[in-house]
């Protein structure tokens, strides 16, 4: 199985189904932001992974698109009897430096720790957020909206490195 950086209508359908499944309880409930926290953590981890040009995080990001494309195509064919293999405009986050990668990996690691400590429902919400985030970040619109993220990760990483090197301390 190889990864993809092109999302199809089927992949978008799969991501939207998971998104709606996570937003529906919030919408019909008390609409408290804490109900979306675990989903948001997963989405944030996926955004950090999407900024990585390779490695395990980049590999996971591209393979989420492959899974979404296949699942969405099957759902579209079974549900409506139509093909949804048309590709969407592709987008990606670029410009992550080595110092930004440190921050991205730490962010994903923290979400992993939150996943480990979470209950069954919250684990599913974290995974749902990660799936939706990773898939939607393959589109030009969502990637364009978050194009500031690699620079922010780089800036945070530069600050961490500077602090540990003692720059500006004395």
C-alpha positions in Angstrom: 0.0 0.0 0.0 1.5 3.3 -1.0 0.5 6.7 0.3 -1.2 9.5 -1.6 -1.1 13.3 -1.5 -4.2 13.5 -3.6 -7.6 13.4 -1.9 -10.7 12.2 -3.9 -14.3 13.0 -3.3 -14.6 9.6 -1.6 -11.8 10.6 0.8 -13.5 13.8 1.5 -16.7 11.9 2.2 -15.0 9.6 4.6 -13.5 12.5 6.5 -16.8 14.4 6.6 -18.6 11.3 7.9 -16.2 11.0 10.8 -16.4 14.8 11.4 -20.2 14.7 11.5 -20.1 11.7 13.8 -17.9 13.7 16.2 -19.8 17.0 16.0 -23.3 15.6 16.2 -23.2 14.7 19.9 -21.7 18.2 20.7 -24.4 19.9 18.6 -27.3 18.0 20.1 -25.8 18.2 23.6 -24.8 21.2 25.7 -22.4 22.6 23.1 -19.6 22.9 25.6 -16.2 23.3 24.1 -14.7 20.7 26.4 -16.7 18.1 24.5 -14.6 18.8 21.4 -11.3 18.9 23.3 -10.2 15.3 22.5 -11.2 15.7 18.8 -9.2 18.9 18.7 -6.2 17.2 20.2 -6.3 14.6 17.5 -6.7 17.3 14.8 -3.8 19.3 16.2 -1.5 16.2 16.2 -2.5 15.5 12.6 -1.7 19.1 11.7 1.8 18.7 13.2 2.3 15.4 11.4 1.1 17.0 8.1 3.9 19.7 8.5 6.5 16.9 8.5 7.8 16.2 5.0 8.7 12.6 5.8 9.5 10.2 8.6 6.8 8.2 10.4 4.6 11.3 10.9 4.7 12.2 7.2 4.2 8.6 6.2 1.1 8.3 8.5 -0.3 11.6 7.1 -0.1 10.4 3.4 -1.4 7.0 4.2 -4.5 8.4 6.0 -5.4 9.8 2.6 -5.1 6.4 1.0 -7.4 4.9 3.6 -9.9 7.7 3.3 -10.0 7.5 -0.5 -10.7 3.7 -0.4 -13.3 3.9 2.4 -15.1 6.9 0.9 -15.2 5.3 -2.5 -16.8 2.2 -1.1 -19.3 4.2 1.0 -20.2 6.3 -2.0 -20.7 3.3 -4.3 -22.7 1.4 -1.7 -24.7 4.4 -0.5 -25.5 6.3 -3.7 -24.3 4.0 -6.5 -22.0 6.6 -7.8 -18.2 6.8 -8.2 -16.4 9.4 -6.2 -12.9 9.0 -7.5 -12.5 12.6 -8.8 -9.5 14.3 -7.3 -9.6 17.5 -5.3 -7.1 20.3 -5.4 -4.0 19.2 -3.5 -2.4 21.2 -0.7 0.4 20.6 1.8 2.2 22.3 4.6 5.8 23.2 3.7 8.8 24.8 5.3 9.4 22.8 8.5 13.0 23.1 9.8 14.8 20.8 12.2 14.0 22.9 15.2 10.3 23.0 14.2 10.4 19.2 13.8 11.3 18.9 17.5 8.2 20.9 18.5 6.0 18.9 16.1 7.2 15.6 17.5 6.7 16.8 21.0 3.2 17.9 20.2 2.3 14.5 18.7 3.9 12.8 21.6 1.8 14.8 24.1 -1.3 13.8 22.2 -0.1 10.2 22.4 0.1 10.5 26.1 -3.4 12.0 26.3 -4.6 9.0 24.1 -3.0 6.5 26.5 -4.7 8.1 29.5 -8.1 8.6 27.9 -11.2 6.5 28.2 -12.7 4.4 25.4 -14.9 7.2 24.0 -12.1 9.8 24.2 -9.7 7.5 22.5 -12.1 7.3 19.6 -12.5 11.0 19.5 -8.7 11.6 19.4 -8.4 9.0 16.6 -11.3 10.7 14.7 -9.7 14.1 15.0 -6.4 12.8 13.8 -8.0 11.1 10.8 -10.1 14.1 9.9 -7.2 16.5 10.3 -4.8 14.4 8.3 -7.3 13.8 5.5 -8.5 17.4 5.3 -4.9 18.7 5.3 -4.4 17.0 1.9 -6.8 19.7 0.5 -5.7 23.1 -0.8 -8.2 24.9 1.3 -7.4 23.5 4.8 -3.6 23.4 4.1 -3.8 27.0 2.9 -5.7 28.0 6.0 -2.9 26.5 8.2 0.0 27.6 6.0 1.3 29.5 9.1 1.8 26.4 11.1 5.3 25.3 9.9 6.6 28.9 10.6 5.0 28.8 14.1 6.6 25.4 14.8 9.9 26.7 13.6 9.7 29.8 15.7 8.8 27.8 18.8 11.6 25.3 18.1 14.1 28.2 17.6 13.1 29.6 21.0 13.5 26.3 22.7 17.0 25.8 21.2 18.0 29.3 22.2 16.8 28.8 25.7 18.8 25.6 26.1 21.9 27.2 24.6 21.7 30.1 27.0 21.0 32.8 24.5 19.7 35.9 26.2 19.8 34.4 29.7 22.5 36.7 31.1 
